[in-house]
């Protein structure tokens, strides 16, 4: 099976660029995510982390 895939991929012109593009997208995404995590404000993180508890309290109040 691998020989078939390898033989097929060798016939595609410019196939070596796809792994490089994938690596670039991966690197950019995680770099931006890393940057966002360290620059997010503490108040926003605290507010978002308490959302599941607020939703649960509202449902209990309605019952």
MODELLER restraints for C-alpha pairs under 7 A, 6 or more apart:
rsr = mdl.restraints
at = mdl.atoms
rsr.add(forms.Gaussian(group=physical.xy_distance, feature=features.Distance(at['CA:9:A'], at['CA:15:A']), mean=6.98, stdev=0.5))
